Amino acid sequence: MTNHTHIDEHRDDEGAKTGMWIFIFTELLLFGGLFIVYSVYRYLNPMAFHLAAEELDVFIGTANTVILLVSSMTIAMAITSIQLKNKRLTLILMGVTVLLAIIFMVNKYFEWTGKISHGIFPGSEILHQSSQGEILFFGLYYAMTGLHALHIIVGVCFIGYVMWLVKTDEVKHDDYVILENSALYWHLVDLIWIFLFPLFYLIT
């Protein structure tokens, strides 16, 4: 009993949440800068960006958008589940979130390899023969979606770690801040894609 009280006294839930919000803010600044760069180049090369965007698969982009939206829902439901002391359902919902993230990455892998197999990648001969605007578009496409994919991988590792904490009862109904933080991070990943999707796939 004494040990439990000692742990509670030194637990800084608000500090942990604040730290995560600060991290999210810095990530938004990073992507915000990239969005500004994209907007400037798009303004300078509207037709080239339009032609380059036609090379992307809108169906895959739409499917991945739906996948991430559903995954955000399942990780949010996992928080409610742990509050209701339903450990099994919490793990299932987190597992579904991870599974959806993997499906997203598989779709992205096939999309990228499809473009690369057709010679559409930075430094390729085909792009060298294209306009400067198209080169800029695909450079930004690979850089920004690649950075987002890296965030997906980090998110999967983070959620996987929290799943282990839930399984070992380190995360419970009265101590689930790290689960909330993992959900916040995942919502950030979702939010970034919601901006990337229309910028690259639905550009007109």
C-alpha positions as CSV (number, residue, x, y, z in Angstrom):
1,M,0.0,0.0,0.0
2,T,2.8,2.4,0.9
3,N,4.6,1.7,-2.4
4,H,1.4,2.4,-4.4
5,T,0.9,5.7,-2.6
6,H,4.6,6.6,-3.2
7,I,4.2,6.0,-7.0
8,D,1.1,8.0,-7.2
9,E,2.7,11.0,-5.5
10,H,5.5,11.0,-8.0
11,R,3.4,10.5,-11.1
12,D,3.1,13.6,-13.2
13,D,0.2,13.0,-15.6
14,E,-0.1,16.6,-16.6
15,G,3.6,16.9,-17.3
16,A,3.4,13.9,-19.5
17,K,0.5,15.3,-21.5
18,T,2.1,18.7,-21.8
19,G,5.3,17.1,-23.1
20,M,3.3,15.2,-25.7
21,W,1.5,18.4,-26.8
22,I,4.8,20.3,-27.1
23,F,6.2,17.5,-29.3
24,I,3.0,17.5,-31.4
25,F,3.4,21.3,-31.8
26,T,6.9,21.0,-33.1
27,E,5.8,18.3,-35.5
28,L,3.1,20.6,-36.8
29,L,5.7,23.3,-37.3
30,L,7.8,20.9,-39.3
31,F,5.0,19.9,-41.6
32,G,3.6,23.4,-41.7
33,G,6.9,24.6,-43.1
34,L,6.7,21.8,-45.8
35,F,3.1,22.8,-46.6
36,I,4.2,26.4,-47.1
37,V,7.0,25.2,-49.5
38,Y,4.5,23.1,-51.4
39,S,2.1,26.0,-51.7
40,V,4.7,28.3,-53.0
41,Y,5.9,25.9,-55.7
42,R,2.4,25.0,-56.6
43,Y,1.5,28.7,-57.1
44,L,4.6,29.1,-59.3
45,N,3.9,25.8,-61.3
46,P,0.1,25.2,-61.3
47,M,-0.1,23.3,-64.6
48,A,3.0,21.2,-64.0
49,F,1.6,20.2,-60.5
50,H,-1.7,19.4,-62.1
51,L,-0.2,17.1,-64.7
52,A,2.1,15.4,-62.1
53,A,-0.8,14.7,-59.8
54,E,-2.6,12.8,-62.5
55,E,0.2,10.2,-62.2
56,L,-1.0,9.3,-58.6
57,D,-3.6,6.7,-57.8
58,V,-6.6,8.5,-56.2
59,F,-8.2,5.2,-55.2
60,I,-5.2,4.2,-53.1
61,G,-5.0,7.6,-51.6
62,T,-8.7,7.5,-50.7
63,A,-8.4,4.0,-49.3
64,N,-5.5,5.0,-47.1
65,T,-7.4,8.1,-45.9
66,V,-10.3,5.8,-44.8
67,I,-7.9,3.4,-43.2
68,L,-6.2,6.1,-41.1
69,L,-9.6,7.6,-40.1
70,V,-10.8,4.2,-38.8
71,S,-7.5,3.6,-37.0
72,S,-7.9,7.0,-35.2
73,M,-11.4,5.8,-34.1
74,T,-10.1,2.5,-32.8
75,I,-7.3,4.0,-30.8
76,A,-9.8,6.5,-29.3
77,M,-12.1,3.6,-28.4
78,A,-9.2,1.8,-26.7
79,I,-9.0,4.7,-24.2
80,T,-12.7,4.4,-23.4
81,S,-12.2,0.6,-23.1
82,I,-9.4,0.9,-20.6
83,Q,-11.5,3.4,-18.6
84,L,-14.2,0.7,-18.4
85,K,-11.6,-1.8,-17.1
86,N,-11.9,-3.9,-20.3
87,K,-8.3,-5.0,-20.8
88,R,-9.1,-7.6,-23.5
89,L,-11.1,-5.1,-25.7
90,T,-8.4,-2.5,-25.2
91,L,-5.8,-4.8,-26.6
92,I,-8.0,-5.8,-29.5
93,L,-8.7,-2.2,-30.4
94,M,-5.0,-1.3,-30.2
95,G,-4.2,-4.4,-32.3
96,V,-6.7,-3.3,-35.0
97,T,-5.1,0.1,-35.0
98,V,-1.7,-1.4,-35.6
99,L,-3.1,-3.7,-38.3
100,L,-4.7,-0.8,-40.1
101,A,-1.3,1.0,-40.0
102,I,0.4,-2.0,-41.5
103,I,-2.2,-2.1,-44.3
104,F,-1.6,1.6,-44.9
105,M,2.1,1.0,-45.3
106,V,1.6,-2.0,-47.6
107,N,-0.6,0.2,-49.8
108,K,2.0,2.9,-49.8
109,Y,4.7,0.3,-50.6
110,F,2.9,-0.8,-53.7
111,E,2.2,2.8,-54.7
112,W,5.8,3.8,-54.4
113,T,7.2,0.7,-56.1
114,G,4.7,1.2,-58.9
115,K,5.9,4.7,-59.5
116,I,9.6,3.7,-59.2
117,S,9.1,0.8,-61.7
118,H,7.8,3.4,-64.2
119,G,10.9,5.5,-63.6
120,I,9.1,8.2,-61.7
121,F,11.4,9.1,-58.8
122,P,13.9,11.9,-57.9
123,G,16.9,11.7,-60.2
124,S,15.3,9.4,-62.8
125,E,15.8,9.9,-66.5
126,I,12.1,10.4,-67.0
127,L,11.9,13.2,-64.5
128,H,15.0,14.8,-66.0
129,Q,13.1,15.1,-69.2
130,S,10.1,16.6,-67.4
131,S,9.4,20.2,-66.5
132,Q,10.9,21.8,-63.4
133,G,7.4,21.9,-61.8
134,E,6.9,18.1,-62.2
135,I,10.4,17.5,-60.7
136,L,9.5,19.7,-57.7
137,F,6.1,18.0,-57.3
138,F,7.6,14.5,-57.1
139,G,10.4,15.6,-55.0
140,L,8.0,17.0,-52.5
141,Y,5.7,13.9,-52.9
142,Y,8.4,11.5,-51.9
143,A,9.9,13.7,-49.2
144,M,6.6,14.5,-47.5
145,T,4.9,11.1,-47.8
146,G,8.1,9.4,-46.9
147,L,8.4,11.5,-43.7
148,H,4.8,10.7,-42.9
149,A,5.5,7.0,-43.4
150,L,8.3,7.3,-40.9
151,H,5.9,8.8,-38.4
152,I,3.6,5.8,-39.1
153,I,6.4,3.4,-38.2
154,V,7.2,5.3,-35.0
155,G,3.5,5.3,-34.1
156,V,3.2,1.5,-34.6
157,C,6.2,1.0,-32.3
158,F,4.8,3.4,-29.8
159,I,1.4,1.7,-29.8
160,G,3.0,-1.7,-29.7
161,Y,5.0,-0.7,-26.6
162,V,1.8,0.6,-24.9
163,M,0.0,-2.7,-25.8
164,W,2.7,-4.6,-23.9
165,L,2.2,-2.2,-20.9
166,V,-1.5,-2.9,-21.0
167,K,-0.9,-6.6,-21.2
168,T,1.4,-6.5,-18.2
169,D,-1.0,-4.3,-16.2
170,E,1.4,-1.4,-16.2
171,V,-1.4,0.6,-17.9
172,K,-4.8,0.3,-16.1
173,H,-8.1,2.1,-15.8
174,D,-6.6,4.6,-13.3
175,D,-3.2,5.1,-15.0
176,Y,-3.5,5.3,-18.8
177,V,-1.8,8.6,-19.7
178,I,0.8,6.9,-21.9
179,L,-2.1,5.3,-23.8
180,E,-3.7,8.8,-24.2
181,N,-0.3,10.1,-25.5
182,S,0.0,7.3,-28.0
183,A,-3.5,8.1,-29.2
184,L,-2.6,11.8,-29.5
185,Y,0.5,10.9,-31.6
186,W,-1.7,8.7,-33.8
187,H,-4.2,11.5,-34.3
188,L,-1.3,13.7,-35.4
189,V,-0.3,11.1,-38.0
190,D,-3.9,11.0,-39.2
191,L,-4.2,14.8,-39.3
192,I,-1.0,15.2,-41.4
193,W,-2.3,12.7,-43.9
194,I,-5.7,14.5,-44.1
195,F,-3.7,17.5,-45.4
196,L,-1.3,15.5,-47.6
197,F,-4.1,13.6,-49.4
198,P,-5.9,16.6,-51.0
199,L,-2.6,18.4,-51.7
200,F,-1.1,15.6,-53.8
201,Y,-4.0,13.5,-54.9
202,L,-6.9,15.9,-55.5
203,I,-5.0,18.9,-56.8
204,T,-6.7,20.8,-59.6
